[in-house]
């Protein structure tokens, strides 16, 4: 398969959980959100120089590639190792940037306001990670592992979730358990397969398996 056919096969997939199109790279910090989202989820690739409709227009200058480097190494904490593959199609330069899933989650992106924020990739969107995701990643980095004890608090939490799916705020109200205690408990219950989560109507929902 030649380069043009290969790129066209990628473009034909459209934007999805592991692929995003970028027509122009004008702000490395905005691009860092995509890098963070891919690194915190299943990895993915950015097609630089491709419009949202799939048209190849090419990168405008080496500055765009430089900003891609900045997005991964300067504006993501920790820095993300990325791979660049450059293709030349009909005088257009298309850059395929591959972002691997990180083993040091969360990878946070430095926003325009100077704050670090972690993202995840859902379908073709970059979504701010929930506090539960952050707790899951923290626990996954624990070299001693995680133990789940079914205390009375856990039992009350599960009882409150019996009519899910529920948002985190709804779970707090129904269980009468402080939010700061529910977040790590939900993270552990998800890791042990007792609870699942989904993203719907711009919010995270949690429910029993």
DALINQUI-V459082 format. One record per residue. N is the residue number from 1. RES is the residue in one small letter. SS is DSSP state (H for helix, E for strand, C for the rest). PSI is psi in degrees with one decimal (* if undefined). D_LAST is the distance of its C-alpha to the last C-alpha in Angstrom with 1 decimal. Layout:
n->N res->RES ss->SS psi->PSI d_last->D_LAST
n->N res->RES ss->SS psi->PSI d_last->D_LAST
This chain:
n->1 res->x ss->C psi->126.9 d_last->43.9
n->2 res->x ss->C psi->171.2 d_last->46.0
n->3 res->x ss->H psi->-42.2 d_last->44.7
n->4 res->x ss->H psi->-44.0 d_last->44.9
n->5 res->x ss->H psi->-39.0 d_last->42.9
n->6 res->x ss->H psi->-48.5 d_last->40.3
n->7 res->x ss->H psi->-41.4 d_last->39.9
n->8 res->x ss->H psi->-35.0 d_last->39.9
n->9 res->x ss->H psi->-36.3 d_last->37.1
n->10 res->x ss->H psi->-45.4 d_last->35.0
n->11 res->x ss->H psi->-37.3 d_last->36.0
n->12 res->x ss->H psi->-23.0 d_last->35.2
n->13 res->x ss->H psi->-23.7 d_last->31.5
n->14 res->x ss->C psi->-174.2 d_last->31.6
n->15 res->x ss->C psi->134.2 d_last->29.7
n->16 res->x ss->E psi->-166.0 d_last->26.0
n->17 res->x ss->C psi->-27.1 d_last->23.5
n->18 res->x ss->C psi->20.0 d_last->26.0
n->19 res->x ss->E psi->138.2 d_last->29.2
n->20 res->x ss->E psi->144.4 d_last->31.2
n->21 res->x ss->E psi->140.2 d_last->34.8
n->22 res->x ss->E psi->111.1 d_last->37.3
n->23 res->x ss->C psi->-48.8 d_last->40.6
n->24 res->x ss->C psi->146.2 d_last->42.2
n->25 res->x ss->C psi->101.9 d_last->41.5
n->26 res->x ss->C psi->-11.2 d_last->43.2
n->27 res->x ss->C psi->111.6 d_last->41.2
n->28 res->x ss->H psi->-31.3 d_last->39.7
n->29 res->x ss->H psi->-35.3 d_last->37.5
n->30 res->x ss->H psi->-38.9 d_last->35.8
n->31 res->x ss->H psi->-31.2 d_last->35.3
n->32 res->x ss->H psi->-27.0 d_last->33.8
n->33 res->x ss->H psi->-42.2 d_last->30.7
n->34 res->x ss->H psi->-40.6 d_last->30.0
n->35 res->x ss->H psi->-45.5 d_last->30.7
n->36 res->x ss->H psi->-46.3 d_last->28.3
n->37 res->x ss->H psi->-45.6 d_last->25.5
n->38 res->x ss->H psi->-45.5 d_last->26.1
n->39 res->x ss->H psi->-32.5 d_last->26.5
n->40 res->x ss->H psi->-6.8 d_last->23.3
n->41 res->x ss->C psi->-110.2 d_last->21.2
n->42 res->x ss->C psi->15.1 d_last->22.3
n->43 res->x ss->C psi->176.6 d_last->26.0
n->44 res->x ss->E psi->-172.4 d_last->28.1
n->45 res->x ss->E psi->146.6 d_last->31.7
n->46 res->x ss->E psi->126.5 d_last->33.9
n->47 res->x ss->E psi->103.0 d_last->36.7
n->48 res->x ss->E psi->126.5 d_last->39.5
n->49 res->x ss->C psi->18.6 d_last->42.2
n->50 res->x ss->E psi->127.6 d_last->40.1
n->51 res->x ss->C psi->166.8 d_last->39.8
n->52 res->x ss->C psi->-29.3 d_last->36.7
n->53 res->x ss->C psi->4.4 d_last->38.2
n->54 res->x ss->C psi->-0.1 d_last->38.5
n->55 res->x ss->C psi->133.5 d_last->42.3
n->56 res->x ss->E psi->122.0 d_last->43.6
n->57 res->x ss->C psi->-16.7 d_last->45.8
n->58 res->x ss->C psi->156.1 d_last->46.0
n->59 res->x ss->C psi->152.2 d_last->45.9
n->60 res->x ss->C psi->-31.8 d_last->48.9
n->61 res->x ss->C psi->171.3 d_last->49.9
n->62 res->x ss->H psi->-19.6 d_last->49.1
n->63 res->x ss->H psi->-34.4 d_last->48.1
n->64 res->x ss->H psi->-39.6 d_last->44.8
n->65 res->x ss->H psi->-38.2 d_last->44.0
n->66 res->x ss->H psi->-41.3 d_last->45.1
n->67 res->x ss->H psi->-30.1 d_last->42.7
n->68 res->x ss->H psi->-41.6 d_last->39.9
n->69 res->x ss->H psi->-45.9 d_last->40.9
n->70 res->x ss->H psi->-41.4 d_last->41.0
n->71 res->x ss->H psi->-42.2 d_last->37.5
n->72 res->x ss->H psi->-37.2 d_last->36.1
n->73 res->x ss->H psi->-24.1 d_last->38.5
n->74 res->x ss->C psi->-38.4 d_last->39.7
n->75 res->x ss->C psi->5.5 d_last->37.1
n->76 res->x ss->E psi->135.4 d_last->33.9
n->77 res->x ss->E psi->118.2 d_last->33.3
n->78 res->x ss->C psi->165.2 d_last->33.0
n->79 res->x ss->C psi->150.1 d_last->35.0
n->80 res->x ss->C psi->133.3 d_last->33.4
n->81 res->x ss->C psi->119.3 d_last->35.2
n->82 res->x ss->E psi->159.5 d_last->35.6
n->83 res->x ss->E psi->136.4 d_last->37.6
n->84 res->x ss->E psi->132.5 d_last->40.1
n->85 res->x ss->E psi->124.2 d_last->41.4
n->86 res->x ss->E psi->133.4 d_last->44.3
n->87 res->x ss->E psi->143.7 d_last->45.4
n->88 res->x ss->E psi->109.1 d_last->48.6
n->89 res->x ss->E psi->111.8 d_last->48.5
n->90 res->x ss->C psi->52.8 d_last->51.5
n->91 res->x ss->C psi->3.9 d_last->52.6
n->92 res->x ss->E psi->139.0 d_last->49.1
n->93 res->x ss->E psi->117.2 d_last->47.3
n->94 res->x ss->E psi->130.1 d_last->43.5
n->95 res->x ss->E psi->123.7 d_last->41.5
n->96 res->x ss->E psi->114.2 d_last->38.1
n->97 res->x ss->E psi->117.6 d_last->36.4
n->98 res->x ss->E psi->127.2 d_last->33.6
n->99 res->x ss->E psi->115.9 d_last->31.2
n->100 res->x ss->C psi->156.4 d_last->29.3
n->101 res->x ss->C psi->140.0 d_last->25.9
n->102 res->x ss->C psi->145.1 d_last->26.8
n->103 res->x ss->C psi->11.1 d_last->26.2
n->104 res->x ss->C psi->51.0 d_last->27.4
n->105 res->x ss->C psi->146.5 d_last->24.8
n->106 res->x ss->C psi->142.7 d_last->25.1
n->107 res->x ss->C psi->120.6 d_last->28.0
n->108 res->x ss->E psi->145.3 d_last->29.4
n->109 res->x ss->E psi->140.1 d_last->31.9
n->110 res->x ss->E psi->112.6 d_last->35.0
n->111 res->x ss->C psi->172.9 d_last->35.1
n->112 res->x ss->C psi->-26.5 d_last->38.4
n->113 res->x ss->C psi->6.1 d_last->38.4
n->114 res->x ss->C psi->6.0 d_last->38.4
n->115 res->x ss->C psi->148.1 d_last->34.9
n->116 res->x ss->E psi->130.8 d_last->32.4
n->117 res->x ss->E psi->133.3 d_last->29.0
n->118 res->x ss->E psi->143.0 d_last->26.1
n->119 res->x ss->E psi->156.7 d_last->24.7
n->120 res->x ss->E psi->160.8 d_last->21.9
n->121 res->x ss->E psi->122.0 d_last->22.3
n->122 res->x ss->E psi->117.5 d_last->20.2
n->123 res->x ss->C psi->-119.4 d_last->21.9
n->124 res->x ss->C psi->25.4 d_last->25.5
n->125 res->x ss->E psi->149.4 d_last->25.2
n->126 res->x ss->E psi->117.9 d_last->25.5
n->127 res->x ss->E psi->138.5 d_last->23.3
n->128 res->x ss->E psi->128.3 d_last->23.9
n->129 res->x ss->C psi->143.0 d_last->21.2
n->130 res->x ss->C psi->162.5 d_last->19.4
n->131 res->x ss->H psi->-28.9 d_last->20.1
n->132 res->x ss->H psi->-40.1 d_last->16.7
n->133 res->x ss->H psi->-44.1 d_last->17.5
n->134 res->x ss->H psi->-40.4 d_last->20.8
n->135 res->x ss->H psi->-39.0 d_last->19.5
n->136 res->x ss->H psi->-43.9 d_last->17.3
n->137 res->x ss->H psi->-39.3 d_last->20.5
n->138 res->x ss->H psi->-45.4 d_last->22.6
n->139 res->x ss->H psi->-32.7 d_last->20.7
n->140 res->x ss->H psi->-21.3 d_last->20.6
n->141 res->x ss->C psi->-3.2 d_last->24.4
n->142 res->x ss->C psi->113.2 d_last->24.8
n->143 res->x ss->C psi->-18.8 d_last->26.8
n->144 res->x ss->C psi->-5.4 d_last->26.0
n->145 res->x ss->C psi->-172.9 d_last->22.3
n->146 res->x ss->C psi->137.5 d_last->19.6
n->147 res->x ss->C psi->138.5 d_last->19.1
n->148 res->x ss->C psi->121.0 d_last->16.3
n->149 res->x ss->C psi->127.2 d_last->17.9
n->150 res->x ss->C psi->78.3 d_last->16.2
n->151 res->x ss->C psi->176.2 d_last->18.9
n->152 res->x ss->H psi->-35.8 d_last->19.6
n->153 res->x ss->H psi->-43.0 d_last->18.6
n->154 res->x ss->H psi->-42.2 d_last->15.1
n->155 res->x ss->H psi->-41.6 d_last->14.8
n->156 res->x ss->H psi->-37.6 d_last->16.3
n->157 res->x ss->H psi->-46.3 d_last->13.9
n->158 res->x ss->H psi->-37.9 d_last->10.8
n->159 res->x ss->H psi->-39.6 d_last->13.0
n->160 res->x ss->H psi->-25.3 d_last->14.0
n->161 res->x ss->C psi->6.9 d_last->10.6
n->162 res->x ss->C psi->-21.9 d_last->10.1
n->163 res->x ss->C psi->36.6 d_last->11.7
n->164 res->x ss->C psi->-178.0 d_last->10.1
n->165 res->x ss->C psi->149.7 d_last->10.3
n->166 res->x ss->E psi->152.9 d_last->13.0
n->167 res->x ss->C psi->166.9 d_last->15.5
n->168 res->x ss->H psi->-42.8 d_last->16.4
n->169 res->x ss->H psi->-38.4 d_last->19.5
n->170 res->x ss->H psi->-38.5 d_last->17.8
n->171 res->x ss->H psi->-40.9 d_last->15.7
n->172 res->x ss->H psi->-46.3 d_last->19.0
n->173 res->x ss->H psi->-42.3 d_last->20.8
n->174 res->x ss->H psi->-32.9 d_last->18.6
n->175 res->x ss->H psi->-21.9 d_last->18.1
n->176 res->x ss->C psi->31.5 d_last->21.7
n->177 res->x ss->C psi->136.5 d_last->20.8
n->178 res->x ss->C psi->143.9 d_last->22.8
n->179 res->x ss->H psi->-41.4 d_last->21.3
n->180 res->x ss->H psi->-19.2 d_last->22.6
n->181 res->x ss->H psi->-33.5 d_last->20.7
n->182 res->x ss->H psi->-39.6 d_last->17.3
n->183 res->x ss->H psi->-53.5 d_last->17.5
n->184 res->x ss->H psi->-30.6 d_last->17.7
n->185 res->x ss->H psi->-44.3 d_last->15.1
n->186 res->x ss->H psi->-41.7 d_last->12.5
n->187 res->x ss->H psi->-43.4 d_last->13.9
n->188 res->x ss->H psi->-40.0 d_last->13.6
n->189 res->x ss->H psi->-34.3 d_last->10.0
n->190 res->x ss->H psi->-44.7 d_last->9.3
n->191 res->x ss->H psi->-31.3 d_last->11.8
n->192 res->x ss->C psi->4.2 d_last->10.5
n->193 res->x ss->C psi->13.6 d_last->7.1
n->194 res->x ss->C psi->-33.4 d_last->5.6
n->195 res->x ss->E psi->147.5 d_last->5.4
n->196 res->x ss->E psi->165.7 d_last->6.1
n->197 res->x ss->E psi->157.9 d_last->9.4
n->198 res->x ss->E psi->161.1 d_last->11.8
n->199 res->x ss->E psi->120.0 d_last->15.5
n->200 res->x ss->E psi->136.5 d_last->17.1
n->201 res->x ss->C psi->44.5 d_last->20.5
n->202 res->x ss->C psi->26.3 d_last->21.5
n->203 res->x ss->E psi->155.3 d_last->18.8
n->204 res->x ss->E psi->135.1 d_last->15.6
n->205 res->x ss->E psi->144.9 d_last->12.6
n->206 res->x ss->E psi->142.4 d_last->9.6
n->207 res->x ss->E psi->157.0 d_last->6.5
n->208 res->x ss->E psi->146.1 d_last->3.8
n->209 res->x ss->C psi->* d_last->0.0
